[in-house]
């Protein structure tokens, strides 16, 4: 993989591009028709009346409730991001170790956490750990579940980034007398972060959306706050409230996605388009990577 890009498919030719353009136009027309039909049906049922949508103006407590829900969502997401990044770096370093006693357990942990649904990890942290004597609040149970899954995925992102670095760099560093941890800290890790920054941010977008799973353990994140407002005000206000929640998620994740695209363009300009174009799905990218135990890997 050194010095090359991962090509998932050949670029389409002129006829292929025309087919894609025609298909896109047809899909947009169909989508516009479905949206128009849905709006007409909602209008017939009175769901677009100004009285319903003015609830955000008439009920300041609703705005406060949704704002607090957004803050709780961001607090859980940011905390899990920090711990997941730390866990991912540690697992990536362990998986590139020469020592089988380090590499094999790390691989088992990664495969275990990646194979389990995030919701199951959250429920285990909230319901299973107290049975073992470790009592956790809803906040920390949510953070722990998100950290376990996303830490495993982020470790594969880092491992894919490290594998894309020209092995000549690590060989030269070894020849200069740098120790394995120095090679990882000074050469491999900084380059892996720069190359994989768009992929990392995309994974963080997924993590932010997964905070909504805190709903099942009564954590007061944005979705649960909205559900509480609907139960208090009545189901007739469900559409405006859930639409507002969806808009908040779209704006927040859209900002993170824009940051990922900006970093990708900046990285392409900086490296002249020669950096490794790794898939945005880090888990899929890592499937084709061999276990790092060769002489060009970082050693612990």
Secondary structure, DSSP 8 states (H G I E B T S, - for coil): -TT-----S----HHHHHHHHHHHHHHHHHHHHHHHHHHHHHHHTTTT-HHHHTHHHH-HHHHHHHHHHHHHHHHHHHHHHHHHHHHHHHHHHHHT-S-HHHHHHHHHHHHHHHHS-HHHHHHIIIIIHHHTT----HHHHHHHHHHHHHHHHHHHHHHHHHHTS-HHHHHHHHHTT--HHHHIIIIIHHHHHHHHHHHHHHHHHHHHHHGGGGGGGT---HHHHHHHHHHHH-GGGHHHHHHHHHHHHHHHHHHHHHHHHHHHHHHHHHHTT-S----S-HHHHHHT---S-STTS---
